[in-house]
C-alpha cells in the first residue's frame, strides 16, 4: 500500500512541478499518508487473536458484580 501511494504521489509531483502551491499540498499529503501508514502498521494483528469475547464479558460481569 505504501509503495503504491508513493508512486502516485511522485507522479503527481512531476505533473504539478510548475505549481508551487500544488507541490506544497502534495508534500503535506505525503506526510499525512506516511503518518497513517505508520499508525496502521503499529496496530496489532487481530486475525491471530484467539480470545472468546463472550467469556471475557462474563468474567468481567462477575467481577463487577462482586466488586
Rosetta blueprint (number, residue, H / E / L):
1 X L
2 X H
3 X H
4 X H
5 X H
6 X H
7 X H
8 X H
9 X H
10 X H
11 X H
12 X H
13 X H
14 X H
15 X H
16 X L
17 X L
18 X L
19 X L
20 X H
21 X H
22 X H
23 X H
24 X H
25 X H
26 X H
27 X H
28 X H
29 X H
30 X H
31 X H
32 X H
33 X H
34 X H
35 X H
36 X H
37 X H
38 X H
39 X H
40 X H
41 X H
42 X H
43 X L
44 X L
45 X L
46 X H
47 X H
48 X H
49 X L
50 X L
51 X L
52 X L
53 X H
54 X H
55 X H
56 X H
57 X H
58 X H
59 X H
60 X H
61 X H
62 X H
63 X H
64 X H
65 X H
66 X H
67 X L
